[in-house]
Amino acid sequence: MEEIGTAAPGGVSFCGRKVLPRSLALIREVIGSYPALSRMELARTICELLGWRRASGRLKARECWEFLEGLDGRGLVQLPAKRPASKPVGTRTRVPVTARGDPREGLVGEVGEFGPVLLQAVWTAEQRLLFRELVGRHHYLGHAVPFGAQLRYLAYVPRPERLVVGCVQFSSPAWRMAARDRFIGWDDTARRRNLQRVVNNSRFLILPWVRIRNLASTILSLATRRLGTEWGERYGIEPLLVETLVDPRYTGHCYRASNWVELGETAGRGRMDREHAREGAAVKQVFVYPLVRDAARRLRES
């Protein structure tokens, strides 16, 4: 295998394959758009966007990290400063099992009986553990460290006592999604330039013992209201559109009730299946929510 990051005729190479100029431009754009991400977080994001995976399907994050270090050393990109040593980003984490995540007596009724609903951004180690446990134990996709940029929230009701009732996670968008891309109407150049102004609602959980009418749509509305400001404060970029995928086992009613736009179905290939190997395997409904009135135009033209 050719050394990662060494010169190749007309450019640079990654794992023995030439990196095309447009891919190198995307790498620079991701680095510039997210200065708050660590070097490993950048590597994982770039791997997903460019489809750099092993035969097993796992990302080539370590190789990409070394590749980025090499590009930085040659002055071809400018990486953020190294962070103090800590547990490596992307390390597989155990889902805790504690009493906080155990099923409890059901909450049944109208949202007004339990409100006002409160959202708490996940910042502390204790909040991260609780989020990981609830999503890991009760979401059908389980818990996974999100790629790239992320914001997570715990949802609470204050009555009859303060209780967590749900979890919401936003993270980096899908590289391509036909229904979304048709809705926006952008070309490849505009998509590469503005993709990071789209945010993915990658997890949404109402705990299974919570059956409060209109709770899900209330949480979604609160979260999208905060997202524009808090994403910009954290990452220095204004999000314009939120996307999500809804599994066919669910109706997506809460998204419709929150004024999300239903665009149609995915091809069922997964976010990064560029070889069409999984066509039709996991078809989901695509919904988007414009955070500003002229979101599609700004994504096409800015």
C-alpha positions in Angstrom: 0.0 0.0 0.0 1.3 3.5 -0.9 2.2 5.6 2.1 -0.8 7.8 3.2 -0.5 11.4 2.2 2.6 11.0 -0.1 2.8 12.8 -3.3 1.1 11.2 -6.3 1.3 12.4 -9.9 -0.8 15.6 -10.0 -1.8 15.5 -6.3 -2.0 13.5 -3.1 -3.1 9.9 -2.3 -5.0 8.2 0.4 -4.4 4.4 0.9 -2.9 4.1 -2.5 -5.6 5.9 -4.4 -5.3 9.4 -5.9 -7.3 12.1 -4.1 -9.2 14.1 -6.7 -9.0 17.9 -6.5 -12.7 18.2 -5.7 -12.3 15.8 -2.8 -9.3 17.8 -1.5 -11.5 21.0 -1.8 -14.2 19.3 0.2 -11.7 18.3 2.9 -10.5 21.9 3.1 -14.1 23.1 3.3 -15.0 20.7 6.1 -11.9 21.8 8.1 -12.7 25.4 7.6 -16.4 25.1 8.4 -15.9 23.3 11.7 -12.9 24.7 13.6 -14.4 23.4 16.9 -14.1 19.8 15.9 -11.1 17.7 17.0 -8.8 16.2 14.4 -10.3 12.8 14.8 -13.8 14.1 14.6 -12.8 15.8 11.3 -11.3 12.5 10.1 -14.5 10.6 10.8 -16.6 13.2 9.1 -14.4 13.3 6.0 -14.4 9.5 5.8 -18.2 9.4 5.9 -18.6 12.1 3.3 -16.0 10.5 0.9 -17.0 6.9 1.6 -13.6 5.9 2.9 -14.4 2.6 4.5 -12.8 -0.8 5.1 -14.3 -3.9 3.6 -16.1 -4.5 6.9 -17.9 -1.1 6.4 -16.0 0.6 9.3 -14.6 4.0 8.6 -10.9 4.4 7.9 -10.7 7.1 10.6 -7.2 6.3 11.9 -5.8 6.3 8.4 -7.6 9.5 7.5 -6.3 11.2 10.7 -2.8 10.3 9.7 -3.5 11.6 6.1 -4.8 14.9 7.5 -1.7 15.2 9.7 0.4 14.7 6.6 -1.5 17.3 4.6 -1.1 19.8 7.5 2.6 19.1 7.7 3.0 19.9 4.0 0.9 23.1 4.3 -1.9 21.8 2.1 -4.5 22.2 4.9 -4.6 23.9 8.3 -5.9 21.7 11.0 -7.1 22.9 14.4 -4.6 22.8 17.3 -4.2 19.5 18.9 -6.2 18.9 22.1 -4.8 17.6 25.4 -4.6 13.8 25.4 -7.9 12.1 26.4 -10.0 9.1 25.4 -9.8 8.8 21.6 -12.8 10.2 19.8 -14.8 7.5 18.2 -13.9 4.9 20.8 -16.6 2.3 21.2 -18.5 3.2 24.3 -20.5 0.9 26.6 -24.2 1.7 27.1 -24.7 1.9 30.9 -27.7 0.1 32.5 -28.9 1.9 35.6 -32.2 2.6 37.4 -32.4 5.9 35.5 -33.1 4.1 32.3 -35.4 1.4 33.6 -39.1 1.4 32.6 -41.3 3.2 35.1 -45.0 3.9 35.7 -46.5 5.2 32.5 -47.1 8.9 31.9 -50.4 9.2 30.0 -52.4 12.3 29.1 -52.2 15.6 27.3 -49.0 17.6 27.1 -50.6 20.6 28.9 -51.1 18.4 32.0 -47.3 17.9 32.4 -45.8 21.1 30.9 -44.2 23.3 30.1 -41.8 21.0 28.4 -38.2 21.8 29.0 -35.1 21.1 26.8 -31.7 20.8 28.4 -28.6 20.8 26.1 -26.3 17.8 26.8 -22.9 19.2 28.0 -21.8 17.5 31.2 -20.5 13.9 31.7 -23.5 13.0 33.7 -25.9 14.3 30.9 -23.9 12.4 28.3 -24.2 9.1 30.2 -27.9 9.6 30.7 -28.4 10.4 27.0 -26.3 7.4 26.0 -28.2 5.0 28.3 -31.7 6.2 27.2 -30.9 6.1 23.5 -28.9 2.9 23.7 -31.5 1.0 25.6 -34.7 2.4 24.1 -34.1 3.7 20.5 -34.4 1.1 17.8 -31.1 2.2 16.2 -29.3 2.3 19.6 -26.6 4.7 20.5 -23.7 5.6 18.2 -21.2 8.4 18.4 -22.5 10.9 15.8 -20.2 12.0 12.9 -18.8 15.5 12.9 -20.8 18.3 14.4 -23.5 17.5 17.0 -26.0 18.9 19.4 -28.0 16.8 21.8 -30.9 17.6 24.1 -32.7 15.9 27.0 -36.5 16.7 27.2 -38.1 17.0 30.6 -41.6 17.6 32.0 -41.8 19.4 35.4 -45.1 17.8 36.6 -46.0 15.8 38.6 -42.2 15.8 39.2 -39.3 16.6 37.0 -38.8 13.6 34.7 -36.9 13.1 31.5 -39.3 12.0 28.7 -37.2 12.1 25.5 -34.0 12.7 23.7 -33.1 14.6 20.5 -29.9 14.5 18.5 -28.7 16.7 15.6 -25.6 15.9 13.6 -23.9 16.3 10.3 -26.0 15.8 7.1 -26.1 13.0 4.6 -23.7 13.6 1.7 -26.3 12.9 -0.9 -30.1 12.4 -0.6 -32.0 12.5 -3.8 -35.3 13.8 -2.4 -33.6 16.5 -0.4 -31.4 17.5 -3.2 -34.3 17.9 -5.6 -36.2 20.0 -3.0 -33.2 22.4 -2.7 -32.5 22.3 -6.5 -28.7 22.7 -6.0 -25.9 21.5 -8.3 -22.9 19.6 -7.1 -20.8 22.8 -6.7 -23.5 24.4 -4.5 -24.0 21.2 -2.5 -20.3 20.9 -1.7 -20.2 24.6 -0.7 -23.3 24.6 1.4 -23.9 21.1 2.7 -22.8 21.9 6.2 -25.6 24.4 6.5 -27.9 21.4 6.5 -28.3 19.5 9.8 -29.5 16.0 10.3 -32.0 15.0 13.1 -30.3 11.7 13.6 -32.0 10.5 16.8 -35.4 11.3 18.3 -36.8 9.3 21.2 -39.9 9.5 23.3 -39.4 7.0 26.1 -41.6 4.0 25.7 -43.5 4.4 28.9 -44.4 8.0 28.0 -47.7 8.4 26.2 -48.4 12.1 26.3 -50.4 13.5 23.3 -48.6 16.2 21.3 -45.4 15.8 23.3 -43.3 14.7 20.3 -44.4 17.6 18.1 -43.8 20.0 21.1 -40.3 18.8 21.6 -39.5 19.0 17.9 -40.8 22.6 17.7 -38.7 23.6 20.8 -35.6 21.9 19.4 -35.8 23.5 15.9 -36.4 26.9 17.5 -33.2 26.6 19.4 -31.1 24.9 16.8 -30.4 27.9 14.5 -28.9 29.9 17.4 -27.1 27.2 19.3 -25.6 25.4 16.3 -24.3 28.8 15.1 -22.8 29.6 18.5 -21.1 26.3 18.7 -19.8 25.8 15.2 -19.8 29.3 13.7 -22.1 28.4 10.8 -25.8 29.3 10.4 -27.9 26.2 9.6 -30.7 26.7 7.1 -32.4 23.3 6.8 -33.0 20.3 9.0 -33.5 16.8 7.5 -34.5 13.5 9.0 -35.3 9.9 7.9 -38.4 8.1 9.3 -38.4 4.3 9.4 -41.6 2.8 7.8 -42.5 1.3 11.2 -43.4 4.8 12.3 -45.9 7.2 10.8 -43.9 10.5 11.0 -47.1 12.2 12.4 -45.1 14.3 14.9 -43.0 15.7 12.0 -46.1 16.6 10.0 -47.7 18.2 13.1 -44.5 20.3 13.5 -44.8 21.6 9.9 -41.9 19.5 8.5 -42.2 18.9 4.7 -42.5 15.3 3.5 -40.4 14.8 0.4 -40.8 11.1 -0.5 -38.7 8.0 0.0 -35.0 7.3 0.1 -33.4 4.8 -2.4 -32.8 2.5 0.6 -29.0 2.5 0.1 -27.9 4.2 3.3 -26.1 7.5 3.6 -22.9 6.5 1.9 -23.7 3.5 -0.4 -22.1 4.9 -3.5 -22.0 1.5 -5.3 -25.8 1.0 -5.0 -25.1 -2.3 -3.3 -28.1 -1.9 -0.9 -30.7 -0.4 -3.3 -34.1 -0.7 -1.7 -32.8 -2.4 1.4 -33.9 0.2 4.0 -36.4 2.6 2.4 -37.3 5.5 4.7 -39.4 8.6 4.4 -37.5 11.9 4.0 -38.7 15.0 5.9 -37.1 18.5 6.0 -37.7 21.6 8.0 -36.6 25.0 6.7 -35.1 27.1 9.5 -35.5 30.3 7.5 -38.1 31.4 4.9 -35.8 31.2 1.9 -33.7 28.2 2.9 -33.7 26.4 -0.5 -32.7 29.5 -2.4 -29.9 30.3 0.0 -28.6 26.8 -0.2 -28.6 27.0 -4.0 -27.1 30.4 -4.4 -25.0 31.5 -1.4 
